[in-house]
């Protein structure tokens, strides 16, 4: 992948799984996740329909698909957290995000639907995270595609990155297009 395509696909850089996560890093991640619903709404609500249907990169998802993907991904994250907190190292169910993004709901429905989902899921997810103790951050789940256990501390760092990653897809597209 050439450097310009890499930057379009990973505007904030690729995610690197941390081996250990500090309490301060977890707190910052929760703050990012808590603020994401307002940030993405602010960026998306001013866009026109044709702008929502603009891909953020060649062969990439449209802004509309990115918003719906964030709702899908973060609903799955919330459920994964609840599974890890209530079961011993459960194996989670992966999903094919690229195929989900091609379903009619991701390609047609107004982003408002997913913006509302993101707001509600994040409210509940943050409530849980704000009340977790240090031992609970060490609980985890197994992702069968990688066959490795991920702690909730590691997972929250990935979703912190995920928020910024997709927000940057939209904001940088808007900058490039002069919207």
Secondary structure, 3 states (H helix, E strand, C coil): CCHHHHHHHCCCCCCCCCCCCCHHHHHHHHHHHHHHHHHHHHHHCCCCHHHHCCECCCCCCEHHHHHHHHHHHHHHHHHHHHHHHHCCCCEECCCCHHHHHCCHHHHHCCHHHHHHHHHHHHHHHHHHHHCCCHHHHHCEEEECCCCEEEEHHHHHHHHHHHHHHHHHHHHHHHHHHCC
